[in-house]
Amino acid sequence: MEVLEMTEKEQATLLIDTFTNLQRIKAANDRESEIDYQIKATKAKLEALGIVTEDLAMKK
């Protein structure tokens, strides 16, 4: 099993993305639409890396 490590710069970039995404949600006029957008964008990024998101999704 290959172990991949993140550099400090990669970690900082990830946290900046998370922070700005949360700020977008907080400031959005339509928070539900913004949350849906954030979920779609994150799902696309995960799937581009070969990560299946079906098991991660919460059931209603």
Buried (B, 14 or more C-beta within 10 A) or exposed (E): EEEEEEEEEEEEEEEEEEEEBEEBBEEBEEEEEBBEBBEEEBBEEEEEEEEEEEEEEEEE
